[in-house]
Amino acid sequence: MEQKQRINIAIDGPAGAGKSTLAKLIAERLNILHLDTGAMYRAMALKALRSGIEPGDASRVLPLLPKTEITVKNIGGIQHTYLDGEDVSNLIRTPEASKGASDIGVIPEVRMKLAESQRKFAEEYDVIMDGREIGSFVLPDAPYKFYVTASADERARRRLLELQQKGIGLDKTLESMREEILARDHTDSTRAFAPLVQVQDAILIDTTELSVEEAVEAVLRHIKR
C-alpha cells in the first residue's frame, strides 16, 4: 500500500522573528501538528548544563549523546518536551537555555541526532516545523518553505517582552537583548555545519511591520496557491 504524502511545512529564520508563534497558529488553522525543533536543542543544552558541561564544548558533549533521550508529545495542542523522561518544557525557556541551544547547535553530531528524530516525526505526521535549517537540512524536500525574519530591534523588543511577561530576565535592557540577538544571529549563520540560511525556494516573510494575524495570512496565502 502506497504511503500517504505528508503535508510538511518548513519555517526557518533568526531568533526572535516569531517563527514558533506563527507555526503554532498555522498548525491550528490547517489542523496539523507543530514541532518546535528549537525546544529540542534547548533540552540538549539543559542536559549539558546539568552535567556541568559548557554546551559548546564538543569533546564533553559528544559522550552525552548516546545516553540522552529527547522526545516531544502533543498534549492538548501544546508541545511538551521531554529530557530523559522528564517534562522540561518550562525549564528550557530561559536565556541560559537559549544561548546554550545556539552553542550546542554548532556541534554537527548534535544536529544529526536531533534531525533524525525530526525527520521521523515528519514521516509519521502532517507537520509544520520551525528552526534554523529545516528547509536546508532537515526537510529539504518539503513542498512549503518559508524564511521568517524581522529587524534586530523588533526581535529584541519582542524577546524582552516575552521574558518580562514570564517574570524572568528583568535585569535585561533592550540594548543588551539586541546584542544577544545579533550574537546569536552570527553564531547561527556562520557555523560550518547546516548554518541558518534562506534557501532559494523559501518564501521570505518579513514580520517587522506585520501583526501576528497578518503574518499568518501571508503564509496561508502562499500555501493555498
Stockholm file with secondary structure:
# STOCKHOLM 1.0

chainA/1-225         MEQKQRINIAIDGPAGAGKSTLAKLIAERLNILHLDTGAMYRAMALKALRSGIEPGDASRVLPLLPKTEITVKNIGGIQHTYLDGEDVSNLIRTPEASKGASDIGVIPEVRMKLAESQRKFAEEYDVIMDGREIGSFVLPDAPYKFYVTASADERARRRLLELQQKGIGLDKTLESMREEILARDHTDSTRAFAPLVQVQDAILIDTTELSVEEAVEAVLRHIKR
#=GR chainA/1-225 SS CCCCCCCEEEEECCTTSSHHHHHHHHHHHHTCEEEEHHHHHHHHHHHHHHTTCCTTCHHHHGGGGGGCCEEEEEETTEEEEEETTEECTTTTCSHHHHHHHHHHTTSHHHHHHHHHHHHHHHHHSCEEEEESSIIIIICTTCSEEEEEECCHHHHHHHHHHHHHHTTCCTTCCHHHHHHHHHHHHHHHHHCSSSCCCCCTTCEEEECTTCCHHHHHHHHHHHHHC
#=GC SS_cons         CCCCCCCEEEEECCTTSSHHHHHHHHHHHHTCEEEEHHHHHHHHHHHHHHTTCCTTCHHHHGGGGGGCCEEEEEETTEEEEEETTEECTTTTCSHHHHHHHHHHTTSHHHHHHHHHHHHHHHHHSCEEEEESSIIIIICTTCSEEEEEECCHHHHHHHHHHHHHHTTCCTTCCHHHHHHHHHHHHHHHHHCSSSCCCCCTTCEEEECTTCCHHHHHHHHHHHHHC
//
